[in-house]
Amino acid sequence: MIGSVHVLEGGSNAVNGIWTQFGGNLSFVCLAISLWAHFSIQFQRRSVTHEKFAFGIIAGGASIGSILLAVEVNPGIYIDIRFSPLALAGMFGGPIAAAFAASLAMVFRFWVGGAAMIDGLIAIAVATGIGLAANVWIRKRSPELTDVALLSLALGGALIVLMAVLPTLVHARVLAIIGLPMTVLNCLATVLCGFVLLKTQQWELERSILVTAFSQSPDYLYVKDRNSRFITVNENMIRLFRFRTTAEMTGLSDFNLISRPRAEEFYYLEQQVMDTGVPLIDSVERIEDRYLLASKVPLKDRQGRVIGLAGVTRDVTERTALERELRKSKNLLSHAMAGMSDGIAMYDSKGFLVFCNDQYRAAFPLSGDARVVGAHISDILRRVAETGERTGIPDADREEWIRSVSATLHSNKDEEVQLHNGDWRSIRTRLAEDGTAMAVVSDITATKQAEIALRLSAEQLKNLAETDGLTGMVNRRAFDEAFARETAGSARKNTPFSLLMVDIDRFKAYNDTYGHPAGDQCLRVVSRCLRQSVSRPADIVARYGGEEFVVLLPATSAKGAMIVAEQFARLLSQENIVHTGSEFGRVTASIGISCATGATLRVNPNRLLSEADAALYDAKTQGRNRILAHSPEERHAIKDVG
């Protein structure tokens, strides 16, 4: 009970004594909650109500014990940590546990009496109420450590308020003198005991899940001792041997359940497992008319000694019957498939080859010997990797390739694979309802070669259609497509886009003077100089028509375009192609430049062409052999490159 206190002489020793007594109080409460955590497993077999009833009694007992160990700070006034188990009873046990815990604590506190009895009863009710409020808060989920911490803070706050408002406690100045240790220890007890209860609930949940999984497993599960006697079994084992409860099978052995010869066989195998420590995996057993697939592993104690074994038995009667029917129909299927031109293979749900015809093996000459009934798909693929039968197999991690390809066996898919000798195979895989995968393999080498030849022809025709025959550069048609594509890209990115329009000066006079073959060679030299003037893959040089060329420069400013134009003019000058019909005595070119950014490119990209054409016209009318730049916004001065 919360009570009053007087300040005594030798305050330091008194406070130390109080802390020591509180420590014993805390230890008792934690011990009570820990004992409940240890024995609560016994109540799981009973009803939930019984469990909450028992928890309420334990919490109430812990509260009473705390009262008995209370620190007396004034005649008839005691201070203890009874409130922690009451709050925890409300939070973890709900109304039933809280009611029993609070009732026991109140009755005992009333029996003890004292000056602060009424205040103590009020404090018990408040602490229990805080726990119930926390229970309502977490009703639809499992409690967490954060919830316990919040409960602890709420309880501490409530105790401080009670010490500040309850008359007897206010009169005794309890809050000022002993409020801190009392509040801190109640909060600490709440956190420690709450943590124990949280871990207990977690362990109970995990145990419940394991017990439920063991009991309700669709397989036959059991545990035997060192003499092969049953220690525990699940419900399927009970039904298999027609017992009503697990207790009826406990202590029995196979000698009590099946014929002696069969029991001796099982006993020998189980003793061998326990003697050698080597598990028995997927051993076929037959009990009455049922076919079972059993796996048994030895059980060891902490010192590594074998103390028994655990067994998992799966009923494979239906699968065995299916395999038997499959074997019966195999001959009929073989006759039906023998005359087909395609290869046929069937894999079961686990990836084992259950049927294939000769054409299937012949379709893969290097791995055909591995494609036999009973072989697993991973072993077949491993032979393929070892022989290099298929192209595209990574050398670094073949096992990973084998795993990834094996994983796609049981899926509907069509694929084409190329063999080491250049032949092609079409593999069409279809999945049946029972999980069986059927693969149909066809030789598509001729079809694939024709397809490749057709694609190459189409690419060649496309290149011819987009390439200027004389200069080998992009033609007008391909330029129009590239111009639309690149200007749209620059508009989206809001980057500058430049265009050069180039015209060979006095080219008609050059043709008339030196002839058309020389004119064609001149065009080739000019195109080569243009290609050498650009350095980025994105830059495009095209023949625009006759002696006119155009250069697309994405993400290039007017200054950058001027550098490209000057580079071209310099290279052309170095060629020094004699041209007596030109005022310069050699072949020269006039260049118009235009540059634009996002807004212009989005609204009217063709304005680039018109501005570049206008700049080229001005360059020619103003004396030729020069560079002039225009843009949609402004025009730049002439650059004379003569």
C-alpha positions, 0 to 999 in steps of 0.5 A: 500500500502507498503510505506516508513517511517521515524524514529520519536522522541518518538519511543516507543509511535509511535510504540505502535500507529502503532500496535494499528492502525494495530489491528483495520486494522486486526479486520476489515479484520477478520470482513469482512471475518466472514461476508462472512462466515455467509452469504455465505450459501445464495449463495449455491442455486446459481451457483458456479460462482456467489459464487466466484464472491461474494467472490471476491467482499467481499475480494476486499472490505476487501482489500479496507477497509484495505487501508482506515485504513492504517497507514501513516508513510510518506506523501503519503506512507501507510502500511496496511494488504490488502494483506491477503484477496487478497491471501485468495481470490486466494486460496479459490476462484480461478481465478474468485474471485482473479480477482475481488478482485485484480481489486477492490484493484488496482483501489482503490489504483490507485485512492488514488495515492501517492509516492508508488502507483506503488510499491503498485500495484505490491505488490497487484499483487504478493499477488494475484498471491501467492493465485492463486498458492496455489489454483493450489496446492490444486486444487484436494483436500480440503484445510487444516490448513497446507495449510493456514499456508504455504500460510501465510509463503509464503505471509510473505516471499514475503512481506519481499522481496518486501520491500527489492527490490521495490525502493520507499520502499527501499529508505524509509527503510520500511523493517528496520523500520516497516517491522516486524509488517506489515509482522506479522499482514498480516501473522496473518490475513491470518491464522485467516481468513483462519481458518474461511474460512476452517471451513465455507467450512467444515460446508457448506460441512456437510450441503450439505451432510445432505441436499442431504441425506434428499432430495435423501433418498429412504425413505419418510422423512418429518418434521412437526410443533406442529400442524402437518403441513409440514415444509419440505419434501424430493423428495419421499414425493413430488412424493408420493402425486404428487406435483411438488415442496416441497414448494407446500406441505409446510404448508399442513397437512394430512387433505389436502392429505388423507381421513379425517378418516385416517388423524384424526388417523394420527393426534391423533398419532402424537399429542400423540408423541409430548405430551408424548415425546415417539417416534412412531416406525414402525407403519403400515400406508396405503395410497391408495394401498401402505403399509408404515412403519412409525417412528416418533420422537418428535423434541425439542428446546434447552430449551427442549420444543417440537416444532414438529416431524420428520418422516421416512416412508418406503414403505413395500408394496412388503414385505407385499405382500411377507408375504401374499404369505408366509402365503398362502403357509404355509399350503402347506409347513407344509404338505410337511414337516410334514412327514420328519424325519429331523427338518426344520426351516425358519428364515426371513432376520431379524432373526424371525422364520417364519416356523418350523415343529414339528420335529424341536421343538422335536430336542431341548426338553428344548427350543422347547416351545420357537421355535414358529413362530414369535420368534426371534433367540436371544430369542430362544438362550436365552432360550437355555442358560437359560436351559443349553440345549447345551454344551459349553455356557459360564457362564460369558457372555451369552448375548455376546454368544447370539449376536455372534451366532445370527450374524451367522444365515444368513450364509451358514454353517454346524455345530454339537452341543452336547446337555446336555444329550449327544445327538448330532444334525447336523444343516445345514443352507443355505441362500436364495436369499431373505435373508431367512435362512433355517436350517435342523436339524438331529439327529446324536447321533448314528453316532457321538458315532460311530465316537468317538468310532472309533477315540478312537480305532484309538488313542489306536491302535496308542499308541500301535503301538508307545509304548513298551509293556514291559516298557510302553515307546516309542518304536523304531518306535516312536523314529525314528519319534521323532528323525527326528522331534526334530533334524529338529526343533533344526537345525532351531532354531540353538540350541544344541541337545543331545542324550544318548544311554544306555546299561545294562551291562551283561544283557544276563548273568542276564537273564541266571542267574535269568530267563526272568521274572526277566530280564523283571522286571529289564528292567522295573526298568531301564526304570523307572530310565530313566524317573525319570532322565529327567524333561522336557516334550520335553525330550523323553525316548525310548527303542531302542532294547533289553537291549538298551535305548536311551534318546533325549534331545532337547535344551540341551548341552553336559554338561546338558546331562552329568547331566542327565546321572549321575542322571540316574546312581545314581538312578540305583545304588540306586536300587541295583539290585543284579547281580552275573554275573557282575563284579560289583555285581549289575546291572549297565549300560554303557552310550554314549553321543553325542551332536551337533548343527545347522550345523551338524543337518542340514547336517547329523542328523544321525551322532548323533546316530553313535557318541553316539553308538561309545561312548557307545562302547568305554564305554563298552570296557573300563570297563563298568559302565561308561559314555563317551561323543562323539561329531561330533567335539571332544570327552570328557573324560570317566566318571566312575560312578562305 
